[in-house]
Amino acid sequence: MPKDFRGRWVFVPAYLAAHLALDWISFIHEVAPLNITPWNPPAGLMMGMLIVVGFRAVPLAWLGLMVADLMVRDLPVALWVTAVANGILAAGYGGAAWVLRRRLGLDPRLAKLRDIVLLLVGAAMTPLAVGAGYIALHTLIGLFPWSDFAGALLRYWVGEVIGIAVLTPVVLVALRGTVPRASWRGAAEMAAYGLLIGVTLWLDFGPLASAQYEHFYLLFLPAVAVAVRHGLAGAALASAVTQGGLIVAIQVTGVETARTTHFQLLMLTLAVTALLLGAVVSERRRVEAVIRERQSDLDRASRLTEAGEMAAALAHELNQPLSAAMSYARAARKIAKLEQASPRLNEILDKTVVQAERADRVIRSLRDFVRKGRSDPAPLSVGALIADCLALAAPVAGQHSVSIQAEVAPGLPAVSGDAVQLQQVILNLVRNAAEAMDSPDPRLRRIVVFAHPATEAGFVSVGVRDSGPGLSDVVERNLFAPFVTTKATGMGLGLSIAHSIVEGHGGTLTSERLSHGETVFRFTLPIHGSGTDFDDA
């Protein structure tokens, strides 16, 4: 159904054609003088359309009723009476659809058993209310006496209820796209169900039929089987097919009108049973799928917990040898200065001490983050943060032969965050970008670390843009899920940890694939003192 009636010039004639065709097919065993039929599928089509589109489609529903009355039913009343009567029907059904969806919360996708129950209750009450007005109008103009009012209303109500119960679920199921997919196996299965329905109808109406029609209840077997096998979608289709077969059988065998009404009441029972069973099966499958998803999330969380505990233990075990390495490096630097070693050696030892001290800070910071789940915020200069990251990323750039540049907007305010953890986020993104570069052209082996004001007030946007091949479909679908990686030696935790760190800082980490092939990862950081600082309690 086109949203907001876009493409209405296709939808409107399609609806009118469907309404007219259904009215022509179902115009059998009509009861004069109103030509009421035992089965009225246009009511089901109209109700489904009004539930999906809303009250604004009431004029279209009225037009469909007018076209059908003028071209099929040929009612023996003045045109204005037909127009007013159809206005009562269209407005009544439109109001009922509005109440069901807006007031009672009916989901047009019929996702839950509650939705089916609401639809069936509406199918029972709406024809009774609007039918009373419809029949009363024709009684007032003298089309038939008031003594026939109750009988006419009952016949009208039965036809409308069956039409809604059988066809409206088919309309809604088709609109939500949950019709069973076509396949050879599915076609064979549906053919078997159709054959079973045909055999049952033959037993009821063929040479072996009796006046009691005791074989009718065999029709419940294929309906129940399809409902259990395919849920609500299968139940709705099976009910409509069975209804169609029943109407054809009644027409071919020439069953009298009174007996037709009897069959329609039995068909209503079958339709309601199949729909309720199909809704229960669909809801159970949906709940099972949610449980499986939650179980998968719990398994992932358990693995992350184990990885966090392992990381904390590893950080603790590395602390002593790292402290020893720093002590040795500092001692070597002092000895080199006392013995007046070469300036080159002194420079290397100074860098060794600096990197060892940084490694110690990284391990301590990440260990606290894993154990406490929080960080220690402080005002940080974004430009200085990125400059430090570029200096630390120099070995990565040399190893992968890429160029790394900075693009920092002038006048950016200080942000609130943990410098060590944010450096790890940026370095992880830079490392991933460098490892993804596969072009031999040096101009295409370029990484840009940028920072500029975010679109969201109170935040600064920081990110990494590369000219690599982009993300694979597997990684893009599970971008921040742990243990998802395309690297032979990767663990798939880098982006997951970076995502957690950014969220812990009160920001968001997202990715974007640009039209000319570049990939951008950007995250937001709260401006220090803006009132959006993350809570470290």
ROSE-63504 format. One record per residue (C-alpha): residue in three letters; z, x, y. Coordinates in Angstrom, 2 decimals. Each point is the difference from the previous one (the first is absolute). Layout:
N
<"ala",<Z,X,Y>>;
...
END
This chain:
537
<"met",<0.00,0.00,0.00>>;
<"pro",<-1.05,1.63,3.29>>;
<"lys",<2.97,0.84,2.19>>;
<"asp",<0.22,-2.06,3.20>>;
<"phe",<-3.20,-1.80,-1.03>>;
<"arg",<-2.13,3.14,0.39>>;
<"gly",<-3.19,-0.78,-1.85>>;
<"arg",<0.77,-3.73,0.34>>;
<"trp",<-3.70,-0.80,0.16>>;
<"val",<-0.12,0.99,-3.66>>;
<"phe",<3.37,-1.39,-1.02>>;
<"val",<-0.39,-3.47,1.54>>;
<"pro",<-3.23,-0.99,-1.80>>;
<"ala",<1.28,1.62,-3.21>>;
<"tyr",<3.16,-2.10,0.11>>;
<"leu",<-1.91,-3.18,0.80>>;
<"ala",<-2.43,0.65,-2.84>>;
<"ala",<2.85,0.65,-2.45>>;
<"his",<1.86,-3.13,1.14>>;
<"leu",<-3.13,-2.15,-0.35>>;
<"ala",<-0.87,1.43,-3.43>>;
<"leu",<3.52,-0.55,-1.37>>;
<"asp",<0.06,-3.56,1.33>>;
<"trp",<-3.37,-0.78,-1.57>>;
<"ile",<1.02,1.45,-3.38>>;
<"ser",<3.35,-1.80,-0.09>>;
<"phe",<-1.31,-3.38,1.22>>;
<"ile",<0.49,-1.78,-3.33>>;
<"his",<1.90,-3.10,-1.11>>;
<"glu",<0.44,-0.95,3.65>>;
<"val",<2.22,-2.98,0.76>>;
<"ala",<-1.37,-2.42,2.62>>;
<"pro",<0.22,-0.70,2.83>>;
<"leu",<1.26,3.45,1.15>>;
<"asn",<-1.87,1.84,-2.78>>;
<"ile",<3.17,1.83,-1.06>>;
<"thr",<-0.69,2.42,-2.88>>;
<"pro",<2.40,1.16,-2.75>>;
<"trp",<-0.57,3.63,0.95>>;
<"asn",<-0.58,1.23,3.56>>;
<"pro",<-0.62,3.80,0.06>>;
<"pro",<-1.08,0.02,3.70>>;
<"ala",<3.68,-0.60,0.81>>;
<"gly",<0.88,3.24,-1.83>>;
<"leu",<-2.73,1.90,1.87>>;
<"met",<1.16,-1.45,3.32>>;
<"met",<3.66,0.80,-0.63>>;
<"gly",<-0.81,3.59,-1.00>>;
<"met",<-2.16,0.52,3.08>>;
<"leu",<2.66,-1.43,2.33>>;
<"ile",<2.75,2.16,-1.55>>;
<"val",<-2.06,3.14,0.55>>;
<"val",<-1.54,-0.77,3.42>>;
<"gly",<2.71,-2.17,1.51>>;
<"phe",<0.16,-3.16,2.09>>;
<"arg",<-2.96,1.07,2.15>>;
<"ala",<-2.30,-0.78,-2.95>>;
<"val",<0.88,-3.73,0.10>>;
<"pro",<-3.30,-0.86,1.82>>;
<"leu",<-1.96,1.72,-2.77>>;
<"ala",<1.98,-1.92,-2.64>>;
<"trp",<-0.75,-3.26,1.85>>;
<"leu",<-3.70,0.87,0.19>>;
<"gly",<-0.10,0.68,-3.74>>;
<"leu",<1.58,-3.37,-0.73>>;
<"met",<-2.47,-1.78,2.30>>;
<"val",<-3.05,1.69,-1.55>>;
<"ala",<1.17,-0.85,-3.52>>;
<"asp",<0.75,-3.64,0.87>>;
<"leu",<-3.36,-0.51,1.69>>;
<"met",<-2.12,1.77,-2.61>>;
<"val",<1.87,-0.74,-3.26>>;
<"arg",<2.51,-2.85,0.22>>;
<"asp",<-1.76,-2.38,2.43>>;
<"leu",<3.18,-1.89,0.91>>;
<"pro",<-0.46,-3.67,0.98>>;
<"val",<1.76,0.30,3.36>>;
<"ala",<-0.93,0.76,3.58>>;
<"leu",<-0.60,3.63,0.98>>;
<"trp",<2.99,0.04,2.34>>;
<"val",<2.29,-1.07,-2.82>>;
<"thr",<-1.28,2.83,-2.19>>;
<"ala",<0.47,2.45,2.89>>;
<"val",<3.57,-1.13,0.67>>;
<"ala",<0.91,-0.07,-3.70>>;
<"asn",<-1.36,3.50,-0.56>>;
<"gly",<1.87,1.14,3.10>>;
<"ile",<3.21,-1.21,-1.62>>;
<"leu",<-0.82,1.95,-3.18>>;
<"ala",<-1.04,3.22,1.78>>;
<"ala",<2.96,-0.01,2.39>>;
<"gly",<2.42,-0.87,-2.81>>;
<"tyr",<-1.22,2.76,-2.28>>;
<"gly",<-0.12,2.45,2.91>>;
<"gly",<3.59,-0.80,0.92>>;
<"ala",<1.11,0.34,-3.62>>;
<"ala",<-1.73,3.38,-0.32>>;
<"trp",<1.67,1.16,3.23>>;
<"val",<3.44,-1.09,-1.22>>;
<"leu",<-0.50,1.65,-3.39>>;
<"arg",<-1.06,3.33,1.46>>;
<"arg",<1.81,0.26,3.33>>;
<"arg",<3.20,-1.90,-0.66>>;
<"leu",<0.55,0.39,-3.73>>;
<"gly",<-1.54,3.48,-0.32>>;
<"leu",<-2.72,-0.71,-2.55>>;
<"asp",<-1.91,3.22,-0.72>>;
<"pro",<-3.76,-0.79,-0.27>>;
<"arg",<-0.25,2.75,-2.62>>;
<"leu",<2.33,-2.04,-2.26>>;
<"ala",<1.89,3.19,-0.77>>;
<"lys",<3.17,-1.70,-1.26>>;
<"leu",<1.03,-2.96,-2.11>>;
<"arg",<1.53,-1.50,3.14>>;
<"asp",<-3.47,-0.21,1.59>>;
<"ile",<-1.38,-1.98,-2.94>>;
<"val",<2.97,-2.37,0.09>>;
<"leu",<-0.48,-0.56,3.74>>;
<"leu",<-3.72,-0.63,-0.51>>;
<"leu",<0.62,-2.53,-2.76>>;
<"val",<2.68,-1.77,2.07>>;
<"gly",<-2.43,-0.13,2.91>>;
<"ala",<-2.70,-1.28,-2.34>>;
<"ala",<2.28,-2.85,-1.01>>;
<"met",<1.37,-0.99,3.41>>;
<"thr",<-2.96,0.50,2.34>>;
<"pro",<-2.43,-2.45,-1.69>>;
<"leu",<2.76,-2.59,-0.13>>;
<"ala",<0.68,0.27,3.76>>;
<"val",<-3.59,0.24,1.25>>;
<"gly",<-1.22,-2.42,-2.66>>;
<"ala",<2.37,-2.66,1.29>>;
<"gly",<-1.57,0.23,3.45>>;
<"tyr",<-3.54,0.17,-1.43>>;
<"ile",<0.46,-3.08,-2.23>>;
<"ala",<1.93,-1.89,2.69>>;
<"leu",<-2.84,0.42,2.52>>;
<"his",<-2.55,-1.50,-2.40>>;
<"thr",<2.43,-2.77,-0.89>>;
<"leu",<0.48,-0.87,3.69>>;
<"ile",<-3.75,-0.48,0.50>>;
<"gly",<-0.02,-2.38,-2.99>>;
<"leu",<-1.78,2.17,-2.56>>;
<"phe",<2.44,-1.23,-2.64>>;
<"pro",<3.27,-2.00,-0.03>>;
<"trp",<3.46,1.50,0.47>>;
<"ser",<0.83,-1.00,-3.55>>;
<"asp",<-2.36,2.75,-1.21>>;
<"phe",<1.51,2.64,2.30>>;
<"ala",<2.34,1.58,-2.58>>;
<"gly",<-2.66,0.15,-2.71>>;
<"ala",<-2.57,1.55,2.32>>;
<"leu",<2.51,2.54,1.25>>;
<"leu",<0.92,0.97,-3.58>>;
<"arg",<-3.64,0.53,-1.01>>;
<"tyr",<-0.65,1.98,3.18>>;
<"trp",<3.14,2.12,-0.53>>;
<"val",<-0.89,0.88,-3.61>>;
<"gly",<-3.49,1.21,0.92>>;
<"glu",<1.21,2.06,2.97>>;
<"val",<2.91,1.60,-1.85>>;
<"ile",<-2.20,1.06,-2.90>>;
<"gly",<-2.63,1.37,2.37>>;
<"ile",<2.57,2.11,1.86>>;
<"ala",<1.87,1.15,-3.11>>;
<"val",<-3.20,1.08,-1.73>>;
<"leu",<-2.22,1.37,2.77>>;
<"thr",<2.30,1.31,2.78>>;
<"pro",<1.45,2.80,-2.21>>;
<"val",<-3.56,1.02,-0.93>>;
<"val",<-0.94,0.18,3.70>>;
<"leu",<3.07,2.06,0.92>>;
<"val",<-0.31,2.28,-3.04>>;
<"ala",<-3.68,0.63,0.78>>;
<"leu",<0.78,0.78,3.66>>;
<"arg",<2.66,2.56,-0.93>>;
<"gly",<-2.42,1.75,-2.39>>;
<"thr",<2.09,-0.21,-3.17>>;
<"val",<-2.62,-1.65,-2.20>>;
<"pro",<-0.18,1.90,-3.33>>;
<"arg",<-2.65,2.71,0.10>>;
<"ala",<-3.21,-0.58,-1.88>>;
<"ser",<-0.55,2.08,-3.14>>;
<"trp",<-1.58,-0.43,-3.40>>;
<"arg",<3.39,-0.21,-1.65>>;
<"gly",<1.25,-2.45,2.61>>;
<"ala",<-3.17,-2.08,-0.33>>;
<"ala",<0.47,-0.20,-3.77>>;
<"glu",<3.62,-1.02,0.47>>;
<"met",<-0.91,-2.68,2.55>>;
<"ala",<-2.77,-1.24,-2.31>>;
<"ala",<2.57,-0.36,-2.79>>;
<"tyr",<2.29,-2.01,2.27>>;
<"gly",<-2.92,-2.14,1.12>>;
<"leu",<-0.99,-0.62,-3.61>>;
<"leu",<3.56,-1.06,-0.80>>;
<"ile",<-0.02,-2.40,2.95>>;
<"gly",<-3.35,-1.38,-1.11>>;
<"val",<1.18,-0.54,-3.57>>;
<"thr",<3.13,-1.78,1.23>>;
<"leu",<-2.05,-2.30,2.24>>;
<"trp",<-2.34,-0.71,-2.92>>;
<"leu",<3.00,-0.98,-2.12>>;
<"asp",<1.17,-2.34,2.78>>;
<"phe",<-3.37,-1.57,0.87>>;
<"gly",<-2.23,0.71,-3.01>>;
<"pro",<-0.47,-1.86,-3.29>>;
<"leu",<3.52,0.87,-1.12>>;
<"ala",<1.64,-1.42,3.14>>;
<"ser",<2.49,-2.81,-0.27>>;
<"ala",<1.18,-2.58,2.47>>;
<"gln",<3.25,1.92,0.49>>;
<"tyr",<-1.70,3.31,0.93>>;
<"glu",<2.78,1.90,-1.76>>;
<"his",<-2.03,3.23,0.00>>;
<"phe",<0.21,0.28,3.79>>;
<"tyr",<3.10,2.17,-0.14>>;
<"leu",<-1.99,2.72,-1.73>>;
<"leu",<-1.41,0.72,3.46>>;
<"phe",<3.35,1.55,0.83>>;
<"leu",<-0.71,2.86,-2.44>>;
<"pro",<-2.83,1.72,1.92>>;
<"ala",<1.65,-0.77,3.36>>;
<"val",<3.29,1.58,-1.09>>;
<"ala",<-1.79,2.94,-1.64>>;
<"val",<-1.99,0.79,3.16>>;
<"ala",<3.10,-0.37,2.19>>;
<"val",<1.98,2.43,-2.18>>;
<"arg",<-2.91,2.43,-0.19>>;
<"his",<-1.19,-0.03,3.62>>;
<"gly",<2.85,-1.51,2.00>>;
<"leu",<-0.56,-2.39,2.89>>;
<"ala",<-3.66,0.93,0.58>>;
<"gly",<-0.90,-0.77,-3.60>>;
<"ala",<2.08,-3.18,-0.04>>;
<"ala",<-1.72,-1.34,3.13>>;
<"leu",<-3.49,0.68,-1.36>>;
<"ala",<0.85,-1.38,-3.45>>;
<"ser",<1.38,-3.18,1.54>>;
<"ala",<-3.14,-0.50,2.10>>;
<"val",<-2.33,0.64,-2.96>>;
<"thr",<1.96,-2.38,-2.22>>;
<"gln",<-0.07,-2.64,2.72>>;
<"gly",<-3.74,0.38,0.36>>;
<"gly",<-0.53,-0.26,-3.76>>;
<"leu",<2.16,-3.11,-0.13>>;
<"ile",<-2.00,-1.70,2.77>>;
<"val",<-3.28,0.83,-1.76>>;
<"ala",<1.33,-1.35,-3.29>>;
<"ile",<1.17,-3.21,1.66>>;
<"gln",<-3.39,-0.48,1.63>>;
<"val",<-1.97,0.68,-3.19>>;
<"thr",<2.08,-2.32,-2.17>>;
<"gly",<0.33,-2.74,2.60>>;
<"val",<3.79,-0.37,-0.01>>;
<"glu",<1.16,-2.99,2.00>>;
<"thr",<1.68,0.51,3.36>>;
<"ala",<3.50,-0.95,-1.19>>;
<"arg",<-0.18,2.58,-2.78>>;
<"thr",<-1.33,2.58,2.49>>;
<"thr",<3.16,-0.37,2.09>>;
<"his",<2.06,0.54,-3.15>>;
<"phe",<-1.88,3.22,-0.69>>;
<"gln",<0.44,1.16,3.57>>;
<"leu",<3.77,-0.37,-0.22>>;
<"leu",<-0.06,2.08,-3.17>>;
<"met",<-2.20,2.53,1.78>>;
<"leu",<2.48,0.18,2.87>>;
<"thr",<2.75,0.83,-2.48>>;
<"leu",<-2.17,2.72,-1.52>>;
<"ala",<-0.90,1.47,3.41>>;
<"val",<3.62,0.11,1.19>>;
<"thr",<1.16,1.57,-3.27>>;
<"ala",<-2.70,2.68,0.09>>;
<"leu",<0.61,0.83,3.66>>;
<"leu",<3.76,0.32,-0.37>>;
<"leu",<-0.36,2.14,-3.11>>;
<"gly",<-2.66,2.17,1.65>>;
<"ala",<2.19,0.45,3.09>>;
<"val",<2.96,1.03,-2.16>>;
<"val",<-2.15,2.54,-1.88>>;
<"ser",<-1.48,1.43,3.24>>;
<"glu",<3.40,0.26,1.66>>;
<"arg",<1.47,1.69,-3.04>>;
<"arg",<-2.82,2.54,-0.04>>;
<"arg",<0.47,0.62,3.70>>;
<"val",<3.73,0.57,-0.48>>;
<"glu",<-0.70,2.34,-2.93>>;
<"ala",<-2.44,1.96,2.17>>;
<"val",<2.61,0.28,2.77>>;
<"ile",<2.59,1.16,-2.55>>;
<"arg",<-2.41,2.63,-1.34>>;
<"glu",<-0.67,1.20,3.54>>;
<"arg",<3.71,0.17,0.77>>;
<"gln",<0.59,1.86,-3.24>>;
<"ser",<-2.69,2.47,0.95>>;
<"asp",<1.67,0.44,3.40>>;
<"leu",<3.35,0.57,-1.70>>;
<"asp",<-1.53,2.57,-2.34>>;
<"arg",<-1.54,1.78,2.98>>;
<"ala",<3.30,-0.12,1.87>>;
<"ser",<1.75,1.41,-3.04>>;
<"arg",<-2.46,2.86,-0.18>>;
<"leu",<0.45,0.63,3.72>>;
<"thr",<3.77,0.01,-0.44>>;
<"glu",<-0.32,2.52,-2.80>>;
<"ala",<-2.37,2.08,2.12>>;
<"gly",<2.46,-0.17,2.90>>;
<"glu",<2.89,1.09,-2.19>>;
<"met",<-2.12,2.80,-1.38>>;
<"ala",<-0.99,1.05,3.52>>;
<"ala",<3.64,0.01,1.13>>;
<"ala",<1.02,2.05,-3.04>>;
<"leu",<-2.92,2.36,0.51>>;
<"ala",<0.89,0.43,3.67>>;
<"his",<3.57,0.82,-0.98>>;
<"glu",<-1.13,2.56,-2.58>>;
<"leu",<-2.44,1.61,2.43>>;
<"asn",<2.58,0.29,2.73>>;
<"gln",<1.77,3.06,-1.47>>;
<"pro",<-3.08,2.13,-0.76>>;
<"leu",<-1.47,-0.98,3.37>>;
<"ser",<3.20,1.05,1.78>>;
<"ala",<-0.11,3.27,-1.90>>;
<"ala",<-3.65,0.52,0.96>>;
<"met",<0.88,-0.58,3.68>>;
<"ser",<2.87,2.48,-0.24>>;
<"tyr",<-2.25,2.62,-1.59>>;
<"ala",<-2.70,-0.59,2.63>>;
<"arg",<2.51,0.37,2.84>>;
<"ala",<1.42,3.15,-1.57>>;
<"ala",<-3.49,1.43,-0.43>>;
<"arg",<-0.75,-0.75,3.64>>;
<"lys",<3.15,1.83,1.14>>;
<"ile",<-0.77,2.99,-2.23>>;
<"ala",<-3.57,0.12,1.28>>;
<"lys",<1.25,0.08,3.59>>;
<"leu",<2.62,2.69,-0.76>>;
<"glu",<-2.55,2.18,-1.75>>;
<"gln",<-2.58,-0.69,2.70>>;
<"ala",<-2.59,-1.43,-2.39>>;
<"ser",<-3.46,-0.95,1.19>>;
<"pro",<-0.27,-2.91,2.47>>;
<"arg",<-2.27,-1.76,-2.48>>;
<"leu",<2.74,0.00,-2.65>>;
<"asn",<2.56,-1.28,2.52>>;
<"glu",<-2.37,-2.84,0.95>>;
<"ile",<-0.49,-0.99,-3.63>>;
<"leu",<3.75,0.04,-0.67>>;
<"asp",<0.64,-2.11,3.12>>;
<"lys",<-2.52,-2.59,-1.23>>;
<"thr",<1.56,0.07,-3.46>>;
<"val",<3.43,-0.77,1.43>>;
<"val",<-1.40,-2.81,2.19>>;
<"gln",<-1.81,-1.63,-2.92>>;
<"ala",<3.01,0.33,-2.31>>;
<"glu",<2.24,-1.63,2.62>>;
<"arg",<-2.55,-2.80,0.42>>;
<"ala",<-0.14,-0.53,-3.77>>;
<"asp",<3.77,-0.28,-0.02>>;
<"arg",<-0.10,-2.65,2.76>>;
<"val",<-2.73,-1.95,-1.82>>;
<"ile",<1.93,-0.06,-3.27>>;
<"arg",<3.23,-1.03,1.70>>;
<"ser",<-1.73,-2.75,2.01>>;
<"leu",<-1.87,-1.46,-2.96>>;
<"arg",<3.09,0.21,-2.18>>;
<"asp",<1.97,-2.00,2.58>>;
<"phe",<-2.85,-2.52,0.28>>;
<"val",<-0.16,-0.48,-3.77>>;
<"arg",<3.76,-0.35,-0.36>>;
<"lys",<0.82,-2.01,3.14>>;
<"gly",<-3.30,-1.80,0.58>>;
<"arg",<0.18,0.78,3.72>>;
<"ser",<-0.67,2.74,2.54>>;
<"asp",<1.60,1.46,3.10>>;
<"pro",<-2.03,-1.07,3.04>>;
<"ala",<-0.43,2.14,3.07>>;
<"pro",<-2.35,-0.05,3.02>>;
<"leu",<-3.16,1.94,-0.87>>;
<"ser",<-2.98,1.13,2.04>>;
<"val",<-3.14,-1.20,-1.79>>;
<"gly",<-2.05,2.89,1.35>>;
<"ala",<2.53,2.58,-1.20>>;
<"leu",<0.25,-1.75,-3.38>>;
<"ile",<-3.76,0.17,-0.53>>;
<"ala",<-0.17,3.59,1.28>>;
<"asp",<2.63,1.06,-2.54>>;
<"cys",<-1.93,-1.83,-2.75>>;
<"leu",<-3.24,1.79,0.91>>;
<"ala",<1.77,3.34,-0.20>>;
<"leu",<1.47,-0.90,-3.38>>;
<"ala",<-3.36,-1.30,-1.25>>;
<"ala",<-1.82,3.24,0.79>>;
<"pro",<0.25,1.28,-3.62>>;
<"val",<-1.40,-3.30,-1.29>>;
<"ala",<-2.90,0.21,2.45>>;
<"gly",<-0.78,3.55,-1.08>>;
<"gln",<0.26,-0.80,-3.70>>;
<"his",<-2.47,-2.92,0.25>>;
<"ser",<-2.17,1.41,2.80>>;
<"val",<0.51,-2.94,2.35>>;
<"ser",<0.64,-0.17,3.72>>;
<"ile",<2.99,-1.91,1.32>>;
<"gln",<0.13,-1.22,3.59>>;
<"ala",<2.47,-2.01,2.07>>;
<"glu",<-0.78,-2.92,2.29>>;
<"val",<3.17,-1.02,1.84>>;
<"ala",<-0.18,-2.47,2.87>>;
<"pro",<1.74,1.32,3.12>>;
<"gly",<3.30,-1.44,1.13>>;
<"leu",<1.17,-1.35,-3.34>>;
<"pro",<3.71,-0.89,-0.01>>;
<"ala",<2.45,1.51,-2.45>>;
<"val",<0.30,-1.75,-3.35>>;
<"ser",<3.05,-0.52,-2.16>>;
<"gly",<-0.02,1.63,-3.42>>;
<"asp",<0.90,2.81,-2.36>>;
<"ala",<-2.22,2.99,0.80>>;
<"val",<0.04,1.50,-3.49>>;
<"gln",<-0.92,-3.22,-1.75>>;
<"leu",<-2.73,-0.89,2.48>>;
<"gln",<-1.45,3.49,-0.38>>;
<"gln",<-0.14,-0.62,-3.75>>;
<"val",<-1.88,-3.24,0.57>>;
<"ile",<-2.61,1.63,2.24>>;
<"leu",<-0.34,3.05,-2.25>>;
<"asn",<-0.46,-2.24,-3.05>>;
<"leu",<-2.80,-1.90,1.74>>;
<"val",<-1.61,3.25,1.15>>;
<"arg",<0.22,1.50,-3.49>>;
<"asn",<-1.56,-3.09,-1.56>>;
<"ala",<-2.83,0.08,2.54>>;
<"ala",<-0.63,3.73,-0.55>>;
<"glu",<-0.11,-0.42,-3.78>>;
<"ala",<-2.49,-2.86,0.35>>;
<"met",<-2.55,2.09,1.92>>;
<"asp",<-3.06,0.71,-2.15>>;
<"ser",<-2.76,0.65,2.52>>;
<"pro",<-1.33,3.60,0.33>>;
<"asp",<-0.84,-0.63,3.67>>;
<"pro",<2.83,1.44,2.16>>;
<"arg",<-0.66,-2.71,2.62>>;
<"leu",<0.96,-2.64,-2.56>>;
<"arg",<3.19,1.75,-1.06>>;
<"arg",<2.09,-1.10,2.94>>;
<"ile",<3.44,-1.63,0.25>>;
<"val",<1.44,-1.49,3.19>>;
<"val",<3.69,-0.72,0.49>>;
<"phe",<0.27,-2.50,2.86>>;
<"ala",<2.64,-1.87,1.95>>;
<"his",<-0.37,-2.78,2.57>>;
<"pro",<1.82,-3.15,1.15>>;
<"ala",<0.09,-2.66,-2.71>>;
<"thr",<-1.33,-3.49,0.50>>;
<"glu",<3.51,-1.27,-0.75>>;
<"ala",<2.36,0.36,2.92>>;
<"gly",<2.83,2.50,-0.46>>;
<"phe",<-1.87,2.21,-2.49>>;
<"val",<-2.17,3.11,-0.08>>;
<"ser",<-2.86,0.31,-2.50>>;
<"val",<-0.40,3.29,-1.89>>;
<"gly",<-2.64,0.66,-2.60>>;
<"val",<-2.41,2.26,-1.86>>;
<"arg",<-3.77,-0.45,0.04>>;
<"asp",<-2.31,1.89,-2.34>>;
<"ser",<-3.73,0.18,-0.69>>;
<"gly",<0.38,-0.06,-3.77>>;
<"pro",<-1.65,-2.35,-2.52>>;
<"gly",<2.57,-2.78,0.42>>;
<"leu",<2.41,-1.59,-2.44>>;
<"ser",<-0.95,-0.92,-3.55>>;
<"asp",<0.20,-3.66,-0.99>>;
<"val",<2.96,0.65,-2.32>>;
<"val",<2.02,1.75,2.68>>;
<"glu",<-0.95,-2.50,2.72>>;
<"arg",<1.15,-2.97,-2.10>>;
<"asn",<3.32,1.71,-0.78>>;
<"leu",<0.28,2.12,3.12>>;
<"phe",<3.77,0.31,0.33>>;
<"ala",<0.93,-0.79,-3.60>>;
<"pro",<1.87,2.86,-1.70>>;
<"phe",<-1.57,1.99,-2.85>>;
<"val",<-3.57,-0.91,1.01>>;
<"thr",<-2.13,3.11,0.53>>;
<"thr",<-3.47,1.39,-0.68>>;
<"lys",<1.16,3.61,0.01>>;
<"ala",<0.23,1.81,-3.32>>;
<"thr",<3.33,1.57,0.96>>;
<"gly",<1.29,-2.73,2.32>>;
<"met",<3.00,-2.24,-0.62>>;
<"gly",<-1.11,-2.82,2.30>>;
<"leu",<3.22,0.05,2.04>>;
<"gly",<-1.16,1.53,3.30>>;
<"leu",<-1.26,-3.13,1.74>>;
<"ser",<2.76,-2.11,-1.53>>;
<"ile",<2.69,2.33,1.40>>;
<"ala",<-1.79,0.21,3.36>>;
<"his",<-0.16,-3.79,0.12>>;
<"ser",<3.73,-0.23,-0.71>>;
<"ile",<0.84,2.57,2.68>>;
<"val",<-2.08,-1.78,2.65>>;
<"glu",<1.53,-3.37,-0.88>>;
<"gly",<3.43,1.63,0.14>>;
<"his",<-0.84,1.00,3.57>>;
<"gly",<-0.84,-3.62,0.87>>;
<"gly",<-3.78,0.53,0.03>>;
<"thr",<-2.98,-0.86,-2.18>>;
<"leu",<-2.52,2.23,-1.79>>;
<"thr",<-3.56,-1.30,-0.41>>;
<"ser",<-3.43,1.34,-0.88>>;
<"glu",<-3.49,-0.84,1.22>>;
<"arg",<-3.47,0.97,-1.13>>;
<"leu",<-2.29,0.44,3.01>>;
<"ser",<-3.62,-1.09,-0.03>>;
<"his",<-1.37,3.56,0.15>>;
<"gly",<1.99,1.20,-3.02>>;
<"glu",<3.20,1.35,1.56>>;
<"thr",<3.43,-0.99,-1.32>>;
<"val",<2.96,-0.56,2.31>>;
<"phe",<3.67,-0.16,-0.92>>;
<"arg",<2.23,-1.07,2.87>>;
<"phe",<3.65,-0.86,0.32>>;
<"thr",<2.17,-1.27,2.82>>;
<"leu",<3.26,1.46,1.29>>;
<"pro",<2.46,-1.78,2.31>>;
<"ile",<0.35,1.34,3.52>>;
<"his",<3.45,1.49,0.50>>;
<"gly",<2.28,-2.40,1.86>>;
<"ser",<-2.49,-2.89,-0.14>>;
<"gly",<2.29,-2.22,-2.06>>;
<"thr",<-2.22,0.34,-3.08>>;
<"asp",<1.73,3.08,-1.41>>;
<"phe",<0.59,-0.25,-3.70>>;
<"asp",<3.45,-0.79,-1.27>>;
<"asp",<1.66,2.85,-1.82>>;
<"ala",<3.13,-1.90,-0.87>>;
END
